């Protein structure tokens, strides 16, 4: 059997599980799964748009000095009408990503993968299992582990950036971020959009940029980890309802590769 990655894997999985659910519960499942995957795809849209905007910025720059080297880079900046749209998309990415993360628990509850009395946020769920004397008794163990690991490694930081740029600092505020840095290496401009290492500082005056974190690189990494996370959770929903099969260490449903 030939198995190909499919951009509609989420729809295939949702409908396969819906067929297993009681008719009275299908609407809730479709609603909750629709919310999470819509927001996840919206985040992907904003990431792609941000990358395209940066490419257009590079094209608008004067030719990069060909004499530049790693030892002697040339620093410059892009100032122009593309800056604000770039920050619109970065802001949109954070909002959509956090909305997808916020929908995770209702997604799992509607699939009956976690108990109906589970907290409705990953943060609250992780706090509950961390306060459980014997974490091995947390039901289900695999899902609890996925949630705890993701929240620690990815979710918490995504929440911190979203909260910072939503409630405390405006991304396009001219007091601290109104241009995009460019570094010329080997005759090509490489953009750098600095983001603070410490978003919990909630103040541009207290931000630390020593880690040289690039916003586009951060968003790309976060989206990749979120995508893998959602595929693993979807796999657990499919396992719960005995849908699909394991093929070559991948979970496969109707010839669509879901995840490892």
CORRARA-V939178 format. One record per residue. N is the residue number from 1. RES is the residue in three letters. NEAR is the number of other ideal C-beta (glycine too) atoms within 8 Angstrom. D_FIRST is the distance of its C-alpha to the first C-alpha in Angstrom with 1 decimal. Layout:
n:res:near:d_first
N:RES:NEAR:D_FIRST
N:RES:NEAR:D_FIRST
//
This chain:
n:res:near:d_first
1:UNK:5:0.0
2:UNK:4:3.8
3:UNK:10:6.3
4:UNK:7:9.8
5:UNK:6:13.2
6:UNK:9:14.9
7:UNK:4:18.6
8:UNK:7:18.6
9:UNK:14:16.8
10:UNK:11:20.2
11:UNK:8:20.7
12:UNK:12:17.4
13:UNK:16:18.4
14:UNK:13:22.0
15:UNK:8:21.5
16:UNK:14:19.2
17:UNK:15:22.0
18:UNK:10:24.7
19:UNK:6:23.6
20:UNK:8:24.2
21:UNK:10:27.6
22:UNK:5:30.9
23:UNK:5:31.8
24:UNK:5:34.8
25:UNK:10:32.7
26:UNK:10:30.0
27:UNK:7:32.4
28:UNK:8:33.2
29:UNK:14:29.6
30:UNK:10:28.7
31:UNK:9:32.0
32:UNK:13:31.5
33:UNK:14:27.9
34:UNK:9:28.9
35:UNK:12:31.8
36:UNK:13:29.9
37:UNK:13:27.1
38:UNK:8:29.7
39:UNK:13:31.9
40:UNK:15:29.1
41:UNK:8:28.2
42:UNK:11:31.9
43:UNK:15:32.3
44:UNK:10:29.7
45:UNK:9:31.6
46:UNK:13:34.9
47:UNK:14:33.5
48:UNK:8:32.2
49:UNK:9:35.6
50:UNK:14:37.5
51:UNK:10:35.8
52:UNK:8:36.6
53:UNK:12:40.2
54:UNK:13:40.7
55:UNK:8:39.5
56:UNK:9:42.1
57:UNK:16:44.7
58:UNK:11:44.1
59:UNK:6:44.5
60:UNK:8:47.8
61:UNK:11:49.3
62:UNK:3:51.7
63:UNK:5:50.3
64:UNK:12:49.8
65:UNK:8:52.3
66:UNK:6:50.9
67:UNK:5:53.2
68:UNK:12:51.5
69:UNK:8:50.0
70:UNK:5:48.5
71:UNK:4:52.0
72:UNK:7:53.7
73:UNK:10:51.4
74:UNK:9:52.8
75:UNK:8:52.5
76:UNK:10:52.7
77:UNK:8:51.5
78:UNK:15:50.2
79:UNK:6:52.6
80:UNK:7:51.7
81:UNK:5:50.3
82:UNK:11:46.6
83:UNK:14:47.5
84:UNK:8:47.8
85:UNK:9:44.6
86:UNK:14:42.8
87:UNK:11:44.3
88:UNK:9:43.4
89:UNK:13:39.7
90:UNK:15:40.0
91:UNK:10:41.9
92:UNK:11:39.3
93:UNK:14:36.5
94:UNK:14:38.4
95:UNK:10:39.1
96:UNK:14:35.6
97:UNK:16:34.2
98:UNK:11:36.8
99:UNK:11:36.3
100:UNK:15:32.6
101:UNK:12:33.6
102:UNK:7:36.3
103:UNK:12:33.8
104:UNK:13:31.7
105:UNK:13:33.8
106:UNK:10:34.0
107:UNK:14:30.3
108:UNK:14:29.9
109:UNK:14:32.8
110:UNK:12:31.5
111:UNK:12:28.2
112:UNK:8:30.5
113:UNK:11:29.1
114:UNK:11:32.6
115:UNK:6:35.8
116:UNK:5:37.5
117:UNK:3:40.6
118:UNK:10:38.7
119:UNK:8:40.3
120:UNK:7:39.0
121:UNK:8:38.7
122:UNK:12:36.8
123:UNK:10:40.1
124:UNK:9:41.8
125:UNK:14:39.0
126:UNK:12:39.0
127:UNK:9:42.8
128:UNK:9:42.6
129:UNK:12:40.3
130:UNK:8:42.4
131:UNK:5:45.4
132:UNK:9:43.8
133:UNK:2:45.6
134:UNK:5:42.6
135:UNK:8:39.5
136:UNK:5:37.3
137:UNK:6:38.2
138:UNK:9:36.9
139:UNK:7:34.4
140:UNK:9:31.5
141:UNK:8:31.8
142:UNK:7:28.4
143:UNK:12:29.0
144:UNK:13:32.6
145:UNK:8:31.7
146:UNK:12:29.4
147:UNK:13:32.2
148:UNK:11:34.9
149:UNK:8:33.3
150:UNK:12:32.2
151:UNK:12:35.7
152:UNK:9:37.5
153:UNK:7:35.5
154:UNK:12:34.8
155:UNK:12:36.0
156:UNK:9:39.6
157:UNK:9:40.1
158:UNK:14:38.4
159:UNK:11:40.8
160:UNK:10:43.8
161:UNK:12:43.2
162:UNK:12:42.6
163:UNK:11:45.7
164:UNK:14:47.8
165:UNK:12:47.0
166:UNK:8:47.3
167:UNK:5:50.4
168:UNK:8:52.4
169:UNK:10:51.7
170:UNK:5:50.6
171:UNK:9:48.2
172:UNK:10:50.1
173:UNK:10:53.5
174:UNK:6:55.7
175:UNK:4:57.4
176:UNK:8:54.6
177:UNK:9:51.6
178:UNK:8:52.3
179:UNK:8:50.9
180:UNK:12:48.0
181:UNK:12:48.8
182:UNK:16:47.8
183:UNK:11:47.9
184:UNK:15:48.1
185:UNK:10:46.5
186:UNK:7:46.4
187:UNK:9:47.3
188:UNK:7:44.7
189:UNK:10:45.2
190:UNK:8:43.1
191:UNK:12:43.5
192:UNK:10:44.2
193:UNK:12:44.4
194:UNK:11:46.1
195:UNK:10:45.4
196:UNK:11:47.5
197:UNK:8:46.5
198:UNK:8:48.3
199:UNK:12:47.5
200:UNK:6:49.1
201:UNK:10:52.4
202:UNK:10:52.2
203:UNK:8:54.8
204:UNK:8:54.6
205:UNK:4:57.8
206:UNK:8:56.1
207:UNK:11:52.7
208:UNK:9:51.8
209:UNK:10:49.9
210:UNK:5:50.2
211:UNK:6:46.4
212:UNK:7:45.9
213:UNK:11:43.0
214:UNK:10:41.5
215:UNK:10:40.5
216:UNK:13:37.5
217:UNK:8:36.1
218:UNK:11:36.7
219:UNK:13:35.0
220:UNK:10:31.9
221:UNK:8:31.7
222:UNK:12:32.3
223:UNK:13:29.7
224:UNK:8:27.0
225:UNK:11:28.0
226:UNK:15:28.3
227:UNK:10:24.8
228:UNK:9:23.4
229:UNK:11:25.7
230:UNK:14:24.7
231:UNK:12:21.0
232:UNK:11:22.0
233:UNK:14:24.3
234:UNK:13:21.7
235:UNK:13:19.5
236:UNK:14:22.6
237:UNK:14:23.1
238:UNK:15:19.7
239:UNK:9:20.4
240:UNK:9:23.8
241:UNK:11:22.5
242:UNK:5:19.7
243:UNK:9:17.0
244:UNK:13:13.4
245:UNK:6:12.0
246:UNK:7:12.2
247:UNK:9:9.4
248:UNK:4:11.0
249:UNK:5:14.1
250:UNK:11:12.9
251:UNK:14:13.3
252:UNK:14:10.5
253:UNK:14:11.6
254:UNK:7:10.3
255:UNK:9:7.6
256:UNK:14:10.8
257:UNK:11:11.7
258:UNK:14:15.1
259:UNK:10:16.6
260:UNK:7:17.3
//
